[in-house]
Amino acid sequence: MVDEDKSVVIMKNNKPKYVLLDFEEFSKEATSEEEKLDNIADRILGDNIEAFNELAK
């Protein structure tokens, strides 16, 4: 199923408990999350560059 759908939800007591992911899909998601963090850090730095420059003196 994972080969076809790239992920499978495993139930326990009729509730979602685990997710089984294709490793390639997992890697894409991990990279995507890292990029999101980089974008957030860039935005914070850009929004506060004057303060960072003052602190660097």
Buried (B, 14 or more C-beta within 10 A) or exposed (E): EEEEEBEBEEEEEEEEEEEEBBEEEBEEEEEEEEEEEEEEEEEEEEEEEEEEEEEEE
